[in-house]
Amino acid sequence: MTDTQTPAKPQHTGTVIPLPEVPPGVEVIHDVSFGPHERQAYDVYLPEGAERPLPVVVFFHPGAWQRRDKRAGRTNRPSARSCKTSSN
């Protein structure tokens, strides 16, 4: 039976892949909570100075509870400069 109460722990100790930098012109709102556990949080990436409604792109971290974290969703692609982007 699966234990759903114990937080996942990293299993992979291989090569460390550096996290992408947040591109210039992007504002980040860190750790917006969506649940009771400290790791149940997402980051929001917004174009700096955006004043109108924007489309939203949601990135779900596909780490299988073993590799990296939500910061791996950082991007230097134009989407982070033209729409709201949420990384979980």
QUITAHU-V377221 format. One line per field, one symbol per residue. phi: phi as a letter, one per 40 degrees, with the letter a starting at -180 (. if undefined). psi: psi as a letter, one per 20 degrees, with the letter a starting at -180 (. if undefined). burial: # if it has 24 or more other ideal C-beta (glycine too) atoms within 12 Angstrom, else .. A space follows every 50 residues. Layout:
phi = ???
psi = ???
burial = ???
//
This chain:
phi = .cccccccbdbcbcdccccccccdgbcbbcfccbaccdccabbbbbcdgc bbdbcbbbbccccfgbbfadcccdabcddccbacbbbb
psi = qpojipqqqphpkbpppqqqqpqqjpqpoqlopjrhqhimqrqppqppjp jrpqrppppppljkkhpbahiiiqqjrhhiiirpppp.
burial = .....................#...#.#.............######... ......#.#.#......####.###...###.######
//
